[in-house]
Structure formats: structure tokens, C-alpha cells
Amino acid sequence: MAKLGSIELKADQDIAKGNKTPFNHLFLSADLWQTFQLLEDVQNDKTKIRVAVSNGDSFKTKANATKKKGEYTNCVQLLSRDDFTKKIVATDDIKKGDKLTLTLETL
């Protein structure tokens, strides 16, 4: 697995350990537009990605865009619309305002 990038986002709601929430409800929509620099190339519908949230679990998907290493991108451009409805299970209590690290890696 190669790291594609990571960003720090603030939780937009409280979630007790073991509970689920859709990925797009965990963060403010505007925060998902935060840019990060890609550390590897990605190809639309070919590059398999693992999206991991600190204090939460992860999900697998495919890149929804073709981008080159060094380009700046964001979650909205790189992930598909369906990815934002995937459920994240809290592995620890998450409080609104907590800073969570979102990490994207290739599979």
C-alpha cells in the first residue's frame, strides 16, 4: 500500500464508540473540499483506494478521477458520490470538533 495523502478534518457530530454514521455526515461538506497533494498517480476507475478515518474504520473504493503525483486534489474530486454515503463505524468515541485524520492509500 502506498499513501496517497492525508488531511485533518473536524468532526461535525458526536458518535459513540461502535455507532455508524455516513462518511459525509461525519464532516462539514466544505471541509471535504480541503486540498492535499497526491503522493502517487491515480487512474479513474482503476486505482483501488482505502479511505481511513482516525477513531473510525475504513472503506475501500476506486478513484473517481485521473490525477498525477504532485497534483492537488480533494475528497470531492477523488471519490465518487456513492462513497460519501458509506458508513463509518466509530472505533472510539468521537466528539463534535475533534480533529480526525483522513488517510487515503492505494490497495
C-alpha positions as CSV (number, residue, x, y, z in Angstrom):
1,M,0.0,0.0,0.0
2,A,1.2,3.5,-0.9
3,K,0.0,6.6,0.8
4,L,-1.9,8.9,-1.5
5,G,-2.3,11.7,1.0
6,S,-3.9,12.7,4.3
7,I,-5.8,15.7,5.7
8,E,-7.0,16.7,9.1
9,L,-10.8,17.4,9.4
10,K,-13.0,18.4,12.3
11,A,-15.9,16.0,13.3
12,D,-19.3,17.7,12.8
13,Q,-21.1,15.4,15.2
14,D,-20.8,13.2,18.3
15,I,-20.6,9.5,17.6
16,A,-20.3,6.9,20.4
17,K,-17.9,4.1,20.0
18,G,-19.5,1.3,17.9
19,N,-22.1,3.5,16.3
20,K,-22.2,4.2,12.5
21,T,-22.6,7.4,10.5
22,P,-22.4,8.1,6.8
23,F,-19.0,9.4,5.8
24,N,-20.5,12.7,4.5
25,H,-22.3,13.4,7.8
26,L,-19.1,13.0,9.9
27,F,-17.5,16.2,8.4
28,L,-18.8,19.5,7.2
29,S,-19.3,19.4,3.4
30,A,-17.0,22.4,3.0
31,D,-14.2,20.5,4.8
32,L,-14.3,17.7,2.3
33,W,-13.1,20.3,-0.3
34,Q,-9.8,20.8,1.6
35,T,-7.0,20.1,-0.8
36,F,-4.0,17.8,-0.3
37,Q,-1.1,16.9,-2.6
38,L,-1.2,13.4,-4.2
39,L,1.9,11.3,-3.4
40,E,1.1,8.8,-6.2
41,D,-0.7,8.7,-9.6
42,V,-4.3,7.6,-9.6
43,Q,-6.4,6.4,-12.5
44,N,-10.1,6.8,-12.8
45,D,-12.0,3.5,-12.0
46,K,-8.7,1.6,-11.9
47,T,-6.8,2.7,-8.8
48,K,-8.1,0.9,-5.7
49,I,-8.2,3.2,-2.6
50,R,-8.6,2.6,1.1
51,V,-10.1,5.6,2.9
52,A,-9.3,5.5,6.7
53,V,-10.6,7.8,9.4
54,S,-8.8,8.1,12.7
55,N,-11.1,7.0,15.6
56,G,-13.2,5.2,12.9
57,D,-12.9,2.4,10.5
58,S,-12.1,2.5,6.8
59,F,-13.7,1.6,3.4
60,K,-12.5,0.6,0.0
61,T,-13.3,2.3,-3.3
62,K,-11.8,3.2,-6.6
63,A,-10.5,6.5,-7.8
64,N,-13.2,8.7,-9.4
65,A,-10.6,10.8,-11.3
66,T,-7.3,10.5,-13.0
67,K,-4.6,12.6,-11.3
68,K,-0.8,12.8,-11.4
69,K,1.6,12.6,-8.4
70,G,2.1,16.1,-7.1
71,E,-1.3,17.5,-8.2
72,Y,-3.6,19.0,-5.6
73,T,-7.0,17.4,-5.2
74,N,-9.7,16.9,-2.6
75,C,-12.1,14.2,-1.5
76,V,-14.9,15.6,-3.6
77,Q,-12.9,15.2,-6.8
78,L,-11.2,11.9,-5.9
79,L,-14.1,9.9,-4.5
80,S,-17.5,9.0,-6.1
81,R,-20.8,10.3,-4.9
82,D,-21.6,6.8,-3.6
83,D,-18.5,6.8,-1.4
84,F,-19.9,9.7,0.7
85,T,-22.9,7.6,1.8
86,K,-20.7,4.7,3.1
87,K,-21.0,4.1,6.8
88,I,-18.1,4.8,9.1
89,V,-18.1,2.9,12.5
90,A,-16.5,4.8,15.4
91,T,-13.7,2.7,16.9
92,D,-13.5,5.2,19.7
93,D,-15.9,8.0,20.9
94,I,-15.9,10.9,18.6
95,K,-16.9,14.4,19.8
96,K,-18.1,17.3,17.6
97,G,-15.0,19.4,16.9
98,D,-12.5,16.6,17.3
99,K,-9.7,16.7,14.8
100,L,-9.6,13.5,12.8
101,T,-7.1,12.4,10.2
102,L,-8.4,11.2,6.9
103,T,-5.8,9.0,5.1
104,L,-6.0,7.7,1.6
105,E,-3.9,4.7,0.5
106,T,-3.7,2.6,-2.6
107,L,-4.5,-1.1,-2.3
